[in-house]
Amino acid sequence: MSITISDTSIDEFHLQLGLLQTLDVGLIILDQTYHINLWNTFMENHSGLLHTQLYKKNLFERFPELSESWLKHKIDAVFLLNNRSFITWEQKPYFLKFKSYRPLTSDAPYMYQNVTLIPLSSPSGKIEHVGILIYDVTDAAMGRQALEAANIKLKLQSQTDQLTGLYNRGFWESCLQQEFDRFARTPLPSSLVMIDIDHFKKVNDTYGHPGGDEVLRQLATILTEVTRTTDRVGRYGGEEFGILLVGSDAYQAQSVITRLQQRVDSLTVNHYNHDIRFTLSMGLTEISHTFNSHEQWIHMADQALYQSKQNGRNQVTIINAEE
Ligand SMILES: Nc1nc2c(ncn2[C@@H]2O[C@H](COP(=O)(O)OP(=O)(O)OP(=O)(O)O)[C@@H](O)[C@H]2O)c(=O)[nH]1
């Protein structure tokens, strides 16, 4: 392999070359016209291309997949400013796409790489070459990605009711509070519907707890289907649910309630050859500036729900604040 970077003595040259070759890091040395002066063993092993095949070849002609204008800009800045430059795997997962051979992270789709561009000065002190160091950071990248995925999963779990997949009470109430705060600034109406399954204890007593659970799950699916993705559906307690209908006044909310009643009327939950049917009692309250807190809003909708129960169940009661 011939290298014409400097007038380094032969001994020193061989020592350095040996070091460069055994390095577990990729090294490419480019001249000012982006021609390859060195392609070390790491690069040979991972690219399948030998130094002799690439020596004095233009990097961008040999690797058209490289983003030429972006990389030239980076390399030129290193020549001009005599400063190091870095590219992390978060910015670009890899410099050149190599297979990942890491046994611990065998499911990595490719080798993640961090890259450092370093100015190389000749004995005269002029910067005539740039070194591109390529580090295999697959383990770190995969570890970080797994951690981020686990954090997202944990966050979702902390917001979700396990049985139904709806928002749990804590998160749902925080959505309601946000909506309440939003209403103080922009007067777009919203409505709150509190929903309770009638005689649910009897469902459990007759069909067992798993039968009751199946009813809760199927109702949750319907609640999600009759609402918009911008609405917020939560499990408030055992067999009580809350729907925040964002941007709907009490009148518009009634059309959602009608859709919900129709779906529940026509639903038969089949559980181990038993057909389970049920009805809902509901309370509806539109948001109001007279409420001091979102809790007051829930309280009024709960009162409306209580009246539906008192009046014989399977119905909706609307109570709005007097402005
Ligand atoms: N299967 C099941 N049952 C639950 C769950 N959470 C609460 N429950 C049951 O829900 C029932 C609620 O009973 P009650 O509060 O008396 O209400 P109800 O029987 O629906 O009567 P009304 O609301 O007055 O119509 C109780 O039997 C609880 O054990 C749950 O996660 N799964």
The ligand as an ORCA input file, in Angstrom:
! r2SCAN-3c Opt
* xyz 0 1
  N     -66.310     -7.100     36.046
  C     -65.929     -5.977     36.620
  N     -66.732     -5.412     37.524
  C     -66.371     -4.264     38.099
  C     -65.142     -3.653     37.788
  N     -65.060     -2.508     38.530
  C     -66.178     -2.420     39.259
  N     -66.994     -3.483     39.001
  C     -68.295     -3.816     39.589
  O     -69.259     -2.871     39.194
  C     -70.361     -3.027     40.093
  C     -70.969     -1.664     40.378
  O     -72.114     -1.868     41.140
  P     -73.008     -0.709     41.671
  O     -72.130      0.472     42.040
  O     -73.917     -1.258     42.693
  O     -73.812     -0.203     40.432
  P     -74.834     -0.959     39.488
  O     -75.011     -2.380     39.877
  O     -74.386     -0.711     38.084
  O     -76.144     -0.198     39.758
  P     -76.596      1.204     39.182
  O     -75.317      1.950     38.831
  O     -77.335      1.848     40.275
  O     -77.413      0.944     37.982
  C     -69.813     -3.736     41.337
  O     -70.332     -5.022     41.377
  C     -68.313     -3.786     41.089
  O     -67.726     -4.950     41.622
  C     -64.291     -4.299     36.844
  O     -63.200     -3.854     36.508
  N     -64.742     -5.459     36.290
*
